[in-house]
Amino acid sequence: MKILTVNAGSSSLKFNCIELPEEKELISGYFEKIGMNGSFYNIKINGSKIKREVELADHSVAIKYLIEELFGNNIIKSLDEIDGVGHRLVHGGDKYNSSVIITKDVIDTVTELSSLAPLHNPANIVGIKAFMEAMPNTPMIGVFDTAFHQTMDEKEYLYPVPSKWYKDYSVRKYGFHGTSHKYITKVMQEKLGKEDVNLISCHIGSGGSICCIKDGKSIDTTMGFSPNSGIMMGTRCGDIDYSIIPYLMKKTGLGIEEIDTMLNKQSGLLAISERYSDHRDIEDGMASGDKLCFLANDMYIDRIVSYIARYYVKLDGKVDALVFTAGLGENAREFRENIINKLGSLNMFIDKEQNNKIAGYLDIHEGKISSNESKTDIYVIPTNEELMIALDTYELIK
């Protein structure tokens, strides 16, 4: 089967075409600045990258070019060869605990949930409707970023706030990066040869979350009502004392939207280093002796270590594996080493030689990096959210 995976943003559209069950990527692409000046798209096929500057008035135009690329690169000879389209949907609230075939009812529900993800859900719906119009006979599947975490117990997802907030306004922990954590769980189940795996999955990129997985299911995660909670990130603050917000509003006269923007887009590594949101730049800064870059890195590591330790206790020390994934988790070898070196009291130890061999820009992309003395196995596993979306789509339409 040929499956398209789609991630539609308000002005972007990312896609992959994957052959299943072989799990072979046939083509991928990224449309940017849709509805804006200077729009373009990139296509990657057979290891080659092609950039085309075109006018993308809206998502339907982007899809027209997408389909032309599928034909032009001999991926398909007919649209009937596309067996399904899997759409990444950011927020399913507590309505969806698994991927679903998209119907009018699903679209209506996701639209109703837009207040929980105002930047993402409406854009996702635009993408779905555009594909439905272009490919009316092809099944559309919704894969929710929040679905994997719906196995959390209420003692984990409820906040200690007035119950009216949850009952009337849906205020609770939802968790995100669920598709990535689900993929890591699947890979580790295959590696360890059992379904009931206990994992601590660390998705560390420009955004980051850590997931506590027991018997193959999410029981807790660092992101909560929004993706801005948990560990600090590239531009997000992570956990802070809520009282800071009204205090700053009174002191500065800033409005809630301005404060919200600062906490989401001007905090984290960017705020502490005063210059950089990308950890690669933080590393360069440390190499040149920048004290603020050292401080940002140390704070980042400490917050990650704190959650790993917390989830280790939550799993009663019965952890099959600690897994690092996503851009930083997969590539930053010294960063991984610094985290693991702080986990010695949990009897987690690194094999420095093995760790140094693994990075996305090297020949080895994944593997075990724990030493023989380590009580817990430690792995680096590249995430593949597109493949997870394709697999869910495949299973539902099969």
Summary of the structure (lengths in Angstrom):
residues: 398
radius of gyration: 21.5
end to end distance: 9.0
largest distance: 63.4
contacts: 1310
relative contact order: 0.11
helix: 43%
strand: 21%
